[in-house]
Amino acid sequence: MPSAKPFLDPATGDPDTGRILSEAVPLAKLIGVFVAVSLVPFGFAFLAFGHSVLGVILTLIG
């Protein structure tokens, strides 16, 4: 018995945009949170600490 293909409307075979968006939007938000959090050390390294040793360390850690 073949399984139903995800993200396709079984009746028409067209992409189910509602389901695609319902899966993609939370995933995009989660990725955005991780990107925003990862930019904090880089922001400190480049803006606050400039060319100091601490700036280099934060850049390497981030």
Secondary structure, 3 states (H helix, E strand, C coil): CCCCCCCECCCCCCECHHHHHHHHHHHHHHHHHHHHHHHHHHHHHHHHCCCCHHHHHHHHHC
